[in-house]
Amino acid sequence: MNDLHERIAASFRDQGLMATLGATLAHVADGEVHIALPFSRALSQQHGYVHAGAITSIVDSACGYAALTKAAAGYEVVTAEFKINLLRPALGERFVAIGTVQNAGKLLTVCTGEVRAYPDGGTAYKVVALMQATIANVRAQD
């Protein structure tokens, strides 16, 4: 396992919310992170769709971890701002949030994210959400 993947995986393991949701780290590359989420009735809203809060949480984390792949050693990241567009109901068997760095600066990183809904075990999907996020680099706490 490379250092970049381990850096992201170690931080991901420390995030209680991702564990609570049942989300997993699916892919780590320089400037891009994927987080997978299986459908769970426990995460649904009153119409049976996955709740916007769960969808927002996984894409926010995907963007944050994508930004962390670009952050200097000794730095962590926190979300400073985001805008999300919920395009359609989050219906599917599984969901994948993809965070991608668009511009990495010294203190701020701008990312885009999307959440894909997969209705069955196949590869066909529909995009259910889009995000633009600003992620701030902060010194790691000892």
Secondary structure, 3 states (H helix, E strand, C coil): CCHHHHHHHHHHHCCHHHHHHCCEEEEEECCEEEEEEECCHHHECCCCCECHHHHHHHHHHHHHHHHHCCCCCCEEEEEEEEEEEECCCCCCCEEEEEEEEEEECCCEEEEEEEEEEECCCCCCCEEEEEEEEEEEEEECCC
